Amino acid sequence: MASWEERFLLGAREVFSQDAPRKAIMYYARENAANSQENRDGFEELCEGLHVQVKTREVSFGSPADTWRSLQADLASQTVAASRATVDITTMPRDIIWLTFSFLKEVGCEVNYVYHKPNSYNKDWLSRDPDRPRLVYKLSGEARLGCPTTLIVLTGYDVRRTEQLIRFYEPKTAFLGIQTGSQYGNQSKNTDVHAPLICPDGSVERFDVDAYSADRGLAAIRAKLEGCIDDSNVVLSSLGPKLSAVALFQLHQAFPQVALAYAPSQEYNIDYSSGIGETVRGQL
């Protein structure tokens, strides 16, 4: 997914050098088209220089149904099924990550993912003005009438998005998965700002999760999920490290009755991150 961030194009060069793909699909958001133009031009030039066949596709954050259809047209084919796909999730919204994984898995494609950490994040703010949360089309689970809702959120640096999810879904219980460690100012920007949301009555609880571990935090999240799935409708959402979205997708594959929810923001900092750091790879 094309972005204005430096790590989009730097990461593409790393992926191409390691994976040597023959074909590439680059999606970009209509809403960010102007900001991503330079990097998109660079990506197409990179593909041309390496003789990689590239398709460029526009999607819109405001039209999730159209986005679903675009992804389906590109990814749900027998041609894709016979291939090995590498999905760069670095600057890709979580709903598009989940849909991409879903379509590729449905056709039996071998799916690998890659995530490029930045050198640093903006110290002031990353996202703001939370938009209306939404369940991801075809990955919204199976709601049971009369059952309470349990919300499991992997938190990030925008506490207002967490608050928005809690207000919107009105869960009986909410579990906030807090990323461990002090990287990128995590203690002050994530752990500390979410502390006031924890309720002594147990309606909002916290638990530790490490999305940078080998299982992307899956075991810790699964422990919370298995404790409530039998008697509640469970909604999962990821706002923290992008790798946590991998764990939530894998849990949805194991428990298709749970819902994946996306909580968008209406504004992202043009200076969101700088540079590129460690590259993390994995396989679904």
Secondary structure, DSSP 8 states (H G I E B T S, - for coil): ---SSHHHHHHHHHHHHHH--SEEEEEEEGGGHHHHHHHHHHHHHHHHHHT-EEEEEEE-TT-HHHHHHHHHHHHSSHHHHTSEEEEE-TT--HHHHHHHHHHHHHTT-EEEEEEE--SEE-SS-SEEEE---EE-TT-S----TT--EEEEEE--S-HHHHHHHHHHH--SEEEEEEE-S-GGGHIIIIIHHHGGG--TTSSEEEEEE-TTSTTTTHHHHHHHHHTTTTTSEEEEEE-S-TTHHHHHHHHHHH-TTSEEEE--EEEE-TT-EES---EEEEE-
